[in-house]
Amino acid sequence: MWLLSTSQAKLIHFHEPPPNYAVLSHVWDDNEQSFQDVQALQERSKIRACCIYAEADGYDWLWIDASCIDKTSSADLSEAINSMYDWYSRASVCYAYLADVPTAEDPLAPDSSFRRSVWFRRSWTLQELIAPQDVVFLSQDWEVLGSKYLWPGLLQEITGIEAEVLTFLKPLSSIPVATRMRWAAGRQSTRVEDQAYSLMGIFGVHMPTIYGEGQRAFRRLQEEIMRQTPDQTLFLWGRNWRFPQPTTGRKHFAGVHGHEPWDQGSRSCH
């Protein structure tokens, strides 16, 4: 596991996560800073701002997917994706940076930017909301808006995830497979494989990641879920819920017994 030192933005490798570290959850854009960029010390604003913020909160270490995963190594990428839910769950705090939400607005308002944030519509952020002990939402100006424990009811309204699950009063494993699949409905990623890979932690399964496998990723996810649980609701979810089609999608992706969960896009992770 690679972590950034918040004081120097320097990448350090850990065999086991340290006791206290922060993670950043965000929506990728076209200018993300890569693993190689960080090694070359080509710092960009989001990485630097989060390091400063986490250091001010007392954290020496920070994990950011865009910067702490070497995506040029298929082995490192597969290991990271399979471990990601665990890394989020072990973090002391997750900062959810909402670049499309201004500070001077009431997130509780019926039509607030917070409720409409793209962060709530991305595939990977589902586990990034559920897994961490706490999630602190930050505005586009890096100001605190609220937290998972402050707004469990609001987050349930937005995402459909029970407040008791978000606050760990009800174990994730007790939720039917179909319900967990429903949480993913309406969420998008720009590669079809990530629609499956982003759900591995939600279902407690692991499998190799193979970008380019297309629809087989979700078929393999279903097979792994069936091996892990006798819950037959897996076969029901596709009848009633449809997943979004990425604007760049081309290939159709059939789900269980031919039901359609999602289509193919063009880019990995967020």
Beta strands, then each sheet from edge to edge (+ up, - down):
strand 1: 2-5
strand 2: 10-13
strand 3: 22-25
strand 4: 61-64
strand 5: 93-97
strand 6: 135-138
strand 7: 144-147
strand 8: 252-253
strand 9: 262-263
sheet 1: 2+ 1- 4+ 3+ 5+ 6+ 7-
sheet 2: 8+ 9-
end
